[in-house]
Amino acid sequence: MENRLIKLKKSMDQTVFSNLNFTEQHQNEIREKAKNTIENDNEITLAILQLLVSNRTGHELALLLNARGVSKFVDAEGMLYTLLHELEHDKCIQSNWNESKVKYYYLAKKGIGILRKSEIKNTEKQVSLKELFGGEA
């Protein structure tokens, strides 16, 4: 860490953070929330892949995600486009520009495979729940 940042940290430790106590409970709560965020990010990615079964613009995706209760991208569309770029870089989705210079996103082979695996997992979970509740499997 740079010297000036070390000085800033020391100063903040003596002033702003002097009365801050980070208990084990606080640390555990933060770890739990971080773990849940990762799961939520996976769920958001899955929702995006599901929505890209049809060609969609980023704007359409943002509206549809919001309709599904994913408010992470409301007033933060840049985060959605960053995620779309990452998915495109990972070859999960592809994009193209139409003649009106509008960019459309759609599933690539890898994205289709991920979506199928997810659907199989969900089907297996549903079967397990039916078995647990005494229904037919």
Backbone as JSON Lines, residues from 0, in Angstrom:
{"i":0,"aa":"M","n":[0.85,-1.17,0.0],"ca":[0.0,0.0,0.0],"c":[0.9,1.23,0.0]}
{"i":1,"aa":"E","n":[0.46,2.23,-0.74],"ca":[1.24,3.46,-0.82],"c":[1.3,4.15,0.54]}
{"i":2,"aa":"N","n":[2.37,4.89,0.74],"ca":[2.59,5.57,2.01],"c":[1.44,6.51,2.36]}
{"i":3,"aa":"R","n":[0.94,7.28,1.37],"ca":[-0.14,8.22,1.66],"c":[-1.42,7.49,2.07]}
{"i":4,"aa":"L","n":[-1.65,6.3,1.51],"ca":[-2.83,5.52,1.89],"c":[-2.68,4.93,3.29]}
{"i":5,"aa":"I","n":[-1.45,4.56,3.63],"ca":[-1.19,4.05,4.98],"c":[-1.48,5.14,6.0]}
{"i":6,"aa":"K","n":[-1.04,6.36,5.7],"ca":[-1.31,7.49,6.6],"c":[-2.81,7.76,6.72]}
{"i":7,"aa":"L","n":[-3.52,7.68,5.6],"ca":[-4.96,7.89,5.62],"c":[-5.64,6.82,6.46]}
{"i":8,"aa":"K","n":[-5.23,5.59,6.3],"ca":[-5.81,4.49,7.07],"c":[-5.57,4.69,8.56]}
{"i":9,"aa":"K","n":[-4.35,5.07,8.92],"ca":[-4.04,5.31,10.34],"c":[-4.9,6.44,10.9]}
{"i":10,"aa":"S","n":[-5.04,7.48,10.12],"ca":[-5.85,8.62,10.55],"c":[-7.31,8.21,10.74]}
{"i":11,"aa":"M","n":[-7.83,7.44,9.8],"ca":[-9.22,6.99,9.92],"c":[-9.4,6.03,11.08]}
{"i":12,"aa":"D","n":[-8.41,5.19,11.32],"ca":[-8.48,4.27,12.46],"c":[-8.56,5.04,13.78]}
{"i":13,"aa":"Q","n":[-7.9,6.18,13.83],"ca":[-7.88,6.98,15.05],"c":[-9.12,7.86,15.19]}
{"i":14,"aa":"T","n":[-9.81,8.15,14.09],"ca":[-10.96,9.06,14.17],"c":[-12.26,8.34,13.83]}
{"i":15,"aa":"V","n":[-12.5,8.13,12.57],"ca":[-13.77,7.59,12.09],"c":[-14.04,6.2,12.63]}
{"i":16,"aa":"F","n":[-13.05,5.35,12.62],"ca":[-13.25,3.95,13.01],"c":[-12.89,3.67,14.47]}
{"i":17,"aa":"S","n":[-12.59,4.7,15.24],"ca":[-12.13,4.48,16.61],"c":[-13.19,3.81,17.49]}
{"i":18,"aa":"N","n":[-14.45,4.11,17.26],"ca":[-15.52,3.53,18.07],"c":[-16.21,2.35,17.39]}
{"i":19,"aa":"L","n":[-15.67,1.9,16.29],"ca":[-16.28,0.81,15.55],"c":[-15.77,-0.52,16.06]}
{"i":20,"aa":"N","n":[-16.69,-1.35,16.51],"ca":[-16.34,-2.7,16.97],"c":[-16.93,-3.71,16.0]}
{"i":21,"aa":"F","n":[-16.08,-4.54,15.46],"ca":[-16.51,-5.56,14.52],"c":[-16.54,-6.89,15.23]}
{"i":22,"aa":"T","n":[-17.69,-7.25,15.73],"ca":[-17.81,-8.5,16.49],"c":[-17.79,-9.69,15.54]}
{"i":23,"aa":"E","n":[-17.65,-10.86,16.12],"ca":[-17.69,-12.1,15.34],"c":[-19.05,-12.24,14.66]}
{"i":24,"aa":"Q","n":[-20.1,-11.81,15.35],"ca":[-21.45,-11.88,14.77],"c":[-21.55,-10.99,13.53]}
{"i":25,"aa":"H","n":[-20.99,-9.77,13.6],"ca":[-20.99,-8.87,12.43],"c":[-20.26,-9.53,11.26]}
{"i":26,"aa":"Q","n":[-19.12,-10.1,11.56],"ca":[-18.32,-10.73,10.51],"c":[-19.09,-11.88,9.87]}
{"i":27,"aa":"N","n":[-19.76,-12.69,10.69],"ca":[-20.54,-13.82,10.16],"c":[-21.71,-13.35,9.32]}
{"i":28,"aa":"E","n":[-22.38,-12.27,9.75],"ca":[-23.5,-11.72,8.99],"c":[-23.03,-11.22,7.62]}
{"i":29,"aa":"I","n":[-21.88,-10.57,7.59],"ca":[-21.34,-10.08,6.32],"c":[-20.98,-11.24,5.4]}
{"i":30,"aa":"R","n":[-20.35,-12.26,5.96],"ca":[-20.01,-13.45,5.15],"c":[-21.27,-14.1,4.58]}
{"i":31,"aa":"E","n":[-22.32,-14.2,5.4],"ca":[-23.58,-14.81,4.95],"c":[-24.22,-13.99,3.84]}
{"i":32,"aa":"K","n":[-24.22,-12.68,3.97],"ca":[-24.78,-11.83,2.93],"c":[-23.98,-11.92,1.65]}
{"i":33,"aa":"A","n":[-22.68,-12.02,1.76],"ca":[-21.83,-12.16,0.58],"c":[-22.12,-13.48,-0.12]}
{"i":34,"aa":"K","n":[-22.33,-14.54,0.66],"ca":[-22.64,-15.84,0.09],"c":[-23.99,-15.78,-0.64]}
{"i":35,"aa":"N","n":[-24.98,-15.12,-0.03],"ca":[-26.29,-14.98,-0.65],"c":[-26.21,-14.14,-1.92]}
{"i":36,"aa":"T","n":[-25.35,-13.15,-1.95],"ca":[-25.19,-12.32,-3.13],"c":[-24.68,-13.15,-4.29]}
{"i":37,"aa":"I","n":[-23.75,-14.05,-4.02],"ca":[-23.22,-14.91,-5.07],"c":[-24.35,-15.76,-5.64]}
{"i":38,"aa":"E","n":[-25.18,-16.34,-4.76],"ca":[-26.3,-17.13,-5.23],"c":[-27.25,-16.27,-6.05]}
{"i":39,"aa":"N","n":[-27.51,-15.06,-5.58],"ca":[-28.4,-14.17,-6.31],"c":[-27.82,-13.82,-7.67]}
{"i":40,"aa":"D","n":[-26.52,-13.61,-7.74],"ca":[-25.88,-13.32,-9.01],"c":[-26.05,-14.5,-9.97]}
{"i":41,"aa":"N","n":[-25.92,-15.71,-9.45],"ca":[-26.14,-16.89,-10.28],"c":[-27.59,-16.96,-10.76]}
{"i":42,"aa":"E","n":[-28.51,-16.63,-9.88],"ca":[-29.93,-16.63,-10.26],"c":[-30.2,-15.56,-11.31]}
{"i":43,"aa":"I","n":[-29.57,-14.41,-11.18],"ca":[-29.74,-13.33,-12.16],"c":[-29.19,-13.77,-13.51]}
{"i":44,"aa":"T","n":[-28.02,-14.38,-13.5],"ca":[-27.42,-14.87,-14.75],"c":[-28.34,-15.89,-15.39]}
{"i":45,"aa":"L","n":[-28.88,-16.79,-14.6],"ca":[-29.8,-17.79,-15.13],"c":[-31.05,-17.13,-15.71]}
{"i":46,"aa":"A","n":[-31.57,-16.12,-15.03],"ca":[-32.74,-15.4,-15.54],"c":[-32.42,-14.73,-16.88]}
{"i":47,"aa":"I","n":[-31.23,-14.17,-17.0],"ca":[-30.82,-13.55,-18.27],"c":[-30.77,-14.6,-19.37]}
{"i":48,"aa":"L","n":[-30.17,-15.74,-19.07],"ca":[-30.1,-16.81,-20.08],"c":[-31.5,-17.27,-20.49]}
{"i":49,"aa":"Q","n":[-32.4,-17.38,-19.52],"ca":[-33.76,-17.79,-19.84],"c":[-34.44,-16.77,-20.75]}
{"i":50,"aa":"L","n":[-34.21,-15.49,-20.48],"ca":[-34.84,-14.44,-21.28],"c":[-34.23,-14.34,-22.67]}
{"i":51,"aa":"L","n":[-33.01,-14.81,-22.82],"ca":[-32.35,-14.71,-24.13],"c":[-32.64,-15.9,-25.04]}
{"i":52,"aa":"V","n":[-33.66,-16.69,-24.7],"ca":[-34.12,-17.72,-25.62],"c":[-34.6,-17.02,-26.89]}
{"i":53,"aa":"S","n":[-35.11,-15.8,-26.74],"ca":[-35.46,-14.95,-27.87],"c":[-34.47,-13.79,-27.92]}
{"i":54,"aa":"N","n":[-34.24,-13.26,-29.1],"ca":[-33.35,-12.1,-29.23],"c":[-33.93,-10.93,-28.45]}
{"i":55,"aa":"R","n":[-33.07,-10.26,-27.68],"ca":[-33.51,-9.13,-26.87],"c":[-32.44,-8.05,-26.85]}
{"i":56,"aa":"T","n":[-32.9,-6.82,-26.71],"ca":[-31.96,-5.72,-26.5],"c":[-31.65,-5.64,-25.01]}
{"i":57,"aa":"G","n":[-30.62,-4.91,-24.67],"ca":[-30.29,-4.71,-23.25],"c":[-31.43,-4.01,-22.52]}
{"i":58,"aa":"H","n":[-32.06,-3.06,-23.19],"ca":[-33.18,-2.34,-22.58],"c":[-34.34,-3.29,-22.3]}
{"i":59,"aa":"E","n":[-34.66,-4.16,-23.26],"ca":[-35.72,-5.15,-23.05],"c":[-35.38,-6.06,-21.88]}
{"i":60,"aa":"L","n":[-34.13,-6.48,-21.82],"ca":[-33.7,-7.35,-20.71],"c":[-33.9,-6.65,-19.37]}
{"i":61,"aa":"A","n":[-33.5,-5.39,-19.3],"ca":[-33.63,-4.65,-18.04],"c":[-35.09,-4.58,-17.61]}
{"i":62,"aa":"L","n":[-35.99,-4.32,-18.55],"ca":[-37.43,-4.25,-18.23],"c":[-37.96,-5.61,-17.79]}
{"i":63,"aa":"L","n":[-37.58,-6.66,-18.5],"ca":[-38.06,-8.0,-18.16],"c":[-37.5,-8.5,-16.83]}
{"i":64,"aa":"L","n":[-36.24,-8.18,-16.56],"ca":[-35.66,-8.56,-15.27],"c":[-36.37,-7.83,-14.13]}
{"i":65,"aa":"N","n":[-36.65,-6.56,-14.34],"ca":[-37.37,-5.79,-13.33],"c":[-38.76,-6.39,-13.1]}
{"i":66,"aa":"A","n":[-39.41,-6.83,-14.18],"ca":[-40.72,-7.47,-14.05],"c":[-40.65,-8.77,-13.26]}
{"i":67,"aa":"R","n":[-39.49,-9.42,-13.31],"ca":[-39.28,-10.66,-12.54],"c":[-38.87,-10.37,-11.1]}
{"i":68,"aa":"G","n":[-38.76,-9.11,-10.75],"ca":[-38.39,-8.74,-9.39],"c":[-36.91,-8.53,-9.19]}
{"i":69,"aa":"V","n":[-36.15,-8.53,-10.28],"ca":[-34.71,-8.26,-10.19],"c":[-34.52,-6.76,-10.37]}
{"i":70,"aa":"S","n":[-34.37,-6.06,-9.26],"ca":[-34.27,-4.6,-9.31],"c":[-32.83,-4.11,-9.31]}
{"i":71,"aa":"K","n":[-31.9,-5.02,-9.37],"ca":[-30.48,-4.67,-9.3],"c":[-30.06,-3.69,-10.4]}
{"i":72,"aa":"F","n":[-30.73,-3.75,-11.55],"ca":[-30.31,-2.95,-12.69],"c":[-31.16,-1.7,-12.9]}
{"i":73,"aa":"V","n":[-32.13,-1.46,-12.01],"ca":[-32.94,-0.25,-12.1],"c":[-32.03,0.95,-11.8]}
{"i":74,"aa":"D","n":[-32.0,1.88,-12.7],"ca":[-31.12,3.05,-12.6],"c":[-29.64,2.67,-12.54]}
{"i":75,"aa":"A","n":[-29.32,1.46,-12.99],"ca":[-27.92,1.01,-13.03],"c":[-27.74,0.07,-14.21]}
{"i":76,"aa":"E","n":[-28.22,0.51,-15.38],"ca":[-28.16,-0.33,-16.57],"c":[-26.73,-0.69,-16.96]}
{"i":77,"aa":"G","n":[-25.79,0.17,-16.6],"ca":[-24.39,-0.1,-16.9],"c":[-23.93,-1.43,-16.32]}
{"i":78,"aa":"M","n":[-24.46,-1.77,-15.14],"ca":[-24.11,-3.05,-14.52],"c":[-24.62,-4.21,-15.36]}
{"i":79,"aa":"L","n":[-25.81,-4.04,-15.95],"ca":[-26.36,-5.09,-16.81],"c":[-25.5,-5.26,-18.05]}
{"i":80,"aa":"Y","n":[-25.1,-4.14,-18.65],"ca":[-24.28,-4.24,-19.86],"c":[-22.9,-4.83,-19.57]}
{"i":81,"aa":"T","n":[-22.4,-4.57,-18.39],"ca":[-21.13,-5.18,-17.98],"c":[-21.3,-6.69,-17.87]}
{"i":82,"aa":"L","n":[-22.39,-7.12,-17.25],"ca":[-22.66,-8.55,-17.11],"c":[-22.87,-9.19,-18.49]}
{"i":83,"aa":"L","n":[-23.59,-8.52,-19.37],"ca":[-23.8,-9.04,-20.73],"c":[-22.47,-9.17,-21.45]}
{"i":84,"aa":"H","n":[-21.59,-8.19,-21.27],"ca":[-20.28,-8.26,-21.9],"c":[-19.49,-9.47,-21.37]}
{"i":85,"aa":"E","n":[-19.56,-9.7,-20.06],"ca":[-18.86,-10.85,-19.48],"c":[-19.43,-12.17,-20.02]}
{"i":86,"aa":"L","n":[-20.75,-12.25,-20.12],"ca":[-21.37,-13.46,-20.66],"c":[-21.0,-13.67,-22.12]}
{"i":87,"aa":"E","n":[-20.87,-12.57,-22.84],"ca":[-20.46,-12.66,-24.24],"c":[-18.99,-13.1,-24.33]}
{"i":88,"aa":"H","n":[-18.18,-12.55,-23.47],"ca":[-16.76,-12.93,-23.43],"c":[-16.6,-14.41,-23.07]}
{"i":89,"aa":"D","n":[-17.47,-14.91,-22.18],"ca":[-17.43,-16.32,-21.77],"c":[-18.11,-17.23,-22.79]}
{"i":90,"aa":"K","n":[-18.58,-16.65,-23.89],"ca":[-19.22,-17.39,-24.99],"c":[-20.54,-18.05,-24.59]}
{"i":91,"aa":"C","n":[-21.21,-17.47,-23.58],"ca":[-22.53,-17.95,-23.19],"c":[-23.62,-17.3,-24.05]}
{"i":92,"aa":"I","n":[-23.36,-16.07,-24.45],"ca":[-24.3,-15.37,-25.31],"c":[-23.54,-14.75,-26.48]}
{"i":93,"aa":"Q","n":[-24.29,-14.35,-27.48],"ca":[-23.72,-13.64,-28.62],"c":[-24.58,-12.41,-28.87]}
{"i":94,"aa":"S","n":[-24.08,-11.53,-29.71],"ca":[-24.85,-10.34,-30.03],"c":[-24.63,-9.96,-31.48]}
{"i":95,"aa":"N","n":[-25.56,-9.18,-31.99],"ca":[-25.37,-8.6,-33.32],"c":[-26.14,-7.29,-33.38]}
{"i":96,"aa":"W","n":[-25.75,-6.48,-34.32],"ca":[-26.38,-5.19,-34.54],"c":[-27.32,-5.32,-35.74]}
{"i":97,"aa":"N","n":[-28.52,-4.76,-35.62],"ca":[-29.42,-4.79,-36.78],"c":[-29.18,-3.55,-37.63]}
{"i":98,"aa":"E","n":[-29.96,-3.43,-38.7],"ca":[-29.76,-2.31,-39.62],"c":[-30.07,-0.96,-38.97]}
{"i":99,"aa":"S","n":[-30.85,-0.94,-37.9],"ca":[-31.15,0.3,-37.18],"c":[-30.1,0.61,-36.12]}
{"i":100,"aa":"K","n":[-29.02,-0.15,-36.12],"ca":[-27.91,0.0,-35.17],"c":[-28.35,-0.23,-33.72]}
{"i":101,"aa":"V","n":[-29.23,-1.22,-33.56],"ca":[-29.65,-1.66,-32.24],"c":[-29.0,-3.01,-32.0]}
{"i":102,"aa":"K","n":[-28.41,-3.16,-30.81],"ca":[-27.71,-4.4,-30.49],"c":[-28.67,-5.39,-29.84]}
{"i":103,"aa":"Y","n":[-28.68,-6.6,-30.38],"ca":[-29.51,-7.68,-29.85],"c":[-28.61,-8.79,-29.3]}
{"i":104,"aa":"Y","n":[-29.05,-9.35,-28.16],"ca":[-28.33,-10.44,-27.52],"c":[-29.14,-11.72,-27.68]}
{"i":105,"aa":"Y","n":[-28.45,-12.85,-27.77],"ca":[-29.12,-14.14,-27.88],"c":[-28.19,-15.22,-27.34]}
{"i":106,"aa":"L","n":[-28.76,-16.39,-27.05],"ca":[-27.99,-17.49,-26.47],"c":[-27.01,-18.08,-27.47]}
{"i":107,"aa":"A","n":[-25.83,-18.39,-27.0],"ca":[-24.86,-19.16,-27.77],"c":[-24.99,-20.62,-27.33]}
{"i":108,"aa":"K","n":[-24.27,-21.52,-27.99],"ca":[-24.35,-22.96,-27.65],"c":[-24.05,-23.2,-26.17]}
{"i":109,"aa":"K","n":[-23.02,-22.54,-25.67],"ca":[-22.64,-22.74,-24.27],"c":[-23.76,-22.3,-23.34]}
{"i":110,"aa":"G","n":[-24.41,-21.19,-23.66],"ca":[-25.53,-20.7,-22.85],"c":[-26.7,-21.66,-22.87]}
{"i":111,"aa":"I","n":[-26.97,-22.24,-24.03],"ca":[-28.05,-23.22,-24.16],"c":[-27.74,-24.43,-23.28]}
{"i":112,"aa":"G","n":[-26.49,-24.86,-23.29],"ca":[-26.08,-26.0,-22.46],"c":[-26.25,-25.71,-20.97]}
{"i":113,"aa":"I","n":[-25.86,-24.52,-20.55],"ca":[-26.0,-24.13,-19.15],"c":[-27.47,-24.1,-18.76]}
{"i":114,"aa":"L","n":[-28.28,-23.56,-19.64],"ca":[-29.73,-23.49,-19.38],"c":[-30.33,-24.87,-19.26]}
{"i":115,"aa":"R","n":[-29.94,-25.79,-20.14],"ca":[-30.46,-27.17,-20.09],"c":[-30.06,-27.86,-18.79]}
{"i":116,"aa":"K","n":[-28.78,-27.7,-18.4],"ca":[-28.32,-28.31,-17.15],"c":[-29.11,-27.77,-15.97]}
{"i":117,"aa":"S","n":[-29.37,-26.47,-15.98],"ca":[-30.14,-25.85,-14.91],"c":[-31.55,-26.4,-14.85]}
{"i":118,"aa":"E","n":[-32.17,-26.57,-16.01],"ca":[-33.53,-27.11,-16.06],"c":[-33.56,-28.55,-15.55]}
{"i":119,"aa":"I","n":[-32.54,-29.33,-15.87],"ca":[-32.46,-30.72,-15.38],"c":[-32.33,-30.72,-13.86]}
{"i":120,"aa":"K","n":[-31.47,-29.82,-13.34],"ca":[-31.31,-29.73,-11.88],"c":[-32.64,-29.36,-11.22]}
{"i":121,"aa":"N","n":[-33.35,-28.37,-11.79],"ca":[-34.63,-27.96,-11.23],"c":[-35.65,-29.08,-11.28]}
{"i":122,"aa":"T","n":[-35.65,-29.84,-12.36],"ca":[-36.57,-30.98,-12.48],"c":[-36.25,-32.01,-11.4]}
{"i":123,"aa":"E","n":[-34.96,-32.28,-11.18],"ca":[-34.56,-33.24,-10.14],"c":[-34.99,-32.75,-8.76]}
{"i":124,"aa":"K","n":[-34.86,-31.44,-8.51],"ca":[-35.27,-30.9,-7.22],"c":[-36.77,-31.04,-7.04]}
{"i":125,"aa":"Q","n":[-37.55,-30.8,-8.12],"ca":[-39.0,-30.92,-8.02],"c":[-39.4,-32.36,-7.73]}
{"i":126,"aa":"V","n":[-38.73,-33.31,-8.38],"ca":[-39.01,-34.72,-8.13],"c":[-38.7,-35.05,-6.68]}
{"i":127,"aa":"S","n":[-37.59,-34.57,-6.17],"ca":[-37.22,-34.84,-4.78],"c":[-38.25,-34.26,-3.82]}
{"i":128,"aa":"L","n":[-38.74,-33.05,-4.1],"ca":[-39.76,-32.45,-3.24],"c":[-41.04,-33.26,-3.27]}
{"i":129,"aa":"K","n":[-41.42,-33.76,-4.45],"ca":[-42.63,-34.59,-4.54],"c":[-42.46,-35.84,-3.69]}
{"i":130,"aa":"E","n":[-41.27,-36.44,-3.74],"ca":[-41.01,-37.63,-2.93],"c":[-41.1,-37.32,-1.46]}
{"i":131,"aa":"L","n":[-40.53,-36.17,-1.05],"ca":[-40.57,-35.79,0.35],"c":[-41.98,-35.59,0.86]}
{"i":132,"aa":"F","n":[-42.84,-35.04,0.02],"ca":[-44.22,-34.77,0.44],"c":[-45.17,-35.94,0.17]}
{"i":133,"aa":"G","n":[-44.59,-37.07,-0.21],"ca":[-45.4,-38.27,-0.37],"c":[-46.08,-38.4,-1.71]}
{"i":134,"aa":"G","n":[-45.73,-37.55,-2.65],"ca":[-46.32,-37.65,-3.98],"c":[-45.59,-38.69,-4.8]}
{"i":135,"aa":"E","n":[-46.1,-38.92,-5.98],"ca":[-45.44,-39.88,-6.87],"c":[-44.24,-39.23,-7.53]}
{"i":136,"aa":"A","n":[-43.21,-40.0,-7.72],"ca":[-42.0,-39.48,-8.35],"c":[-41.98,-39.81,-9.81]}
